[in-house]
Amino acid sequence: MDLNWIGWIVVGLAAGAIAKAILPGRQGGGWITTLALGVLGALLGGWVGTFIDVEGSGVFSLWTWALAVAGSLIVLLVWGLVTHRRRGR
């Protein structure tokens, strides 16, 4: 992927919002937390994309967005599990 870290952060902000809209239920934290987790998820997706050698680059690539949203969903799911356990105690 030719998208740099700053690009992944920008894509991650939008991917976090998309992941929040896709993921049912309520995760801990508000929109700021969700967007920050989206950035982490997008960075995770970009990192995975470099290992699986995904073709496509740039902000407007479908693969870029798919990896960013998938990474954001994974991070949001993990965050929801972690915060749910804390609230249950």
C-alpha positions as CSV (number, residue, x, y, z in Angstrom):
1,M,0.0,0.0,0.0
2,D,1.3,3.4,-0.9
3,L,-0.9,5.2,1.6
4,N,1.2,6.8,4.3
5,W,0.5,6.9,8.1
6,I,-1.2,10.3,7.9
7,G,-3.5,9.0,5.1
8,W,-4.4,6.0,7.2
9,I,-5.3,8.3,10.1
10,V,-7.6,10.4,7.9
11,V,-9.2,7.3,6.5
12,G,-9.4,5.9,10.0
13,L,-11.6,8.8,11.2
14,A,-14.2,8.0,8.6
15,A,-13.8,4.3,8.9
16,G,-14.4,4.6,12.7
17,A,-17.7,6.4,12.0
18,I,-18.7,3.8,9.4
19,A,-17.8,0.9,11.8
20,K,-19.8,2.5,14.6
21,A,-22.8,2.7,12.2
22,I,-22.4,-0.9,11.1
23,L,-21.7,-2.4,14.6
24,P,-24.9,-3.0,16.5
25,G,-25.1,-2.3,20.3
26,R,-23.4,0.2,22.4
27,Q,-19.6,0.1,22.9
28,G,-18.0,2.0,25.8
29,G,-17.0,5.6,25.0
30,G,-18.4,8.3,22.8
31,W,-17.8,9.4,19.3
32,I,-14.3,10.7,20.1
33,T,-13.3,7.3,21.5
34,T,-14.9,5.6,18.5
35,L,-13.0,7.8,16.0
36,A,-9.7,7.2,17.9
37,L,-10.4,3.4,17.8
38,G,-11.3,3.8,14.1
39,V,-7.8,5.3,13.5
40,L,-6.2,2.4,15.3
41,G,-8.3,0.0,13.3
42,A,-7.4,1.7,10.0
43,L,-3.7,1.5,11.0
44,L,-4.2,-2.2,11.8
45,G,-5.9,-2.7,8.5
46,G,-3.1,-1.0,6.6
47,W,-0.5,-3.0,8.5
48,V,-2.3,-6.3,7.6
49,G,-2.7,-5.1,4.0
50,T,1.1,-4.8,3.7
51,F,1.5,-8.4,4.8
52,I,-1.1,-9.8,2.5
53,D,0.2,-7.6,-0.4
54,V,-3.1,-6.1,-1.3
55,E,-3.1,-4.3,-4.7
56,G,-4.4,-0.8,-4.8
57,S,-3.3,2.3,-3.2
58,G,-4.5,5.7,-2.3
59,V,-7.4,7.1,-0.3
60,F,-10.0,6.3,-3.0
61,S,-9.0,2.6,-3.4
62,L,-11.8,0.2,-2.4
63,W,-9.2,-2.1,-0.7
64,T,-8.0,0.8,1.4
65,W,-11.5,1.5,2.7
66,A,-12.3,-2.2,3.1
67,L,-9.2,-2.8,5.2
68,A,-9.8,0.3,7.2
69,V,-13.4,-0.5,8.0
70,A,-12.6,-4.2,8.8
71,G,-9.8,-3.1,11.1
72,S,-12.0,-0.6,12.8
73,L,-14.8,-3.2,13.3
74,I,-12.3,-5.6,14.9
75,V,-10.9,-2.9,17.2
76,L,-14.4,-1.8,18.2
77,L,-15.5,-5.4,18.9
78,V,-12.5,-5.9,21.1
79,W,-13.1,-2.6,22.8
80,G,-16.7,-3.5,23.4
81,L,-15.7,-6.8,25.0
82,V,-13.1,-5.2,27.2
83,T,-15.3,-2.4,28.4
84,H,-18.3,-4.7,28.9
85,R,-16.3,-6.9,31.2
86,R,-15.2,-3.9,33.3
87,R,-18.8,-2.6,33.6
88,G,-20.0,-6.1,34.7
89,R,-17.8,-6.2,37.7
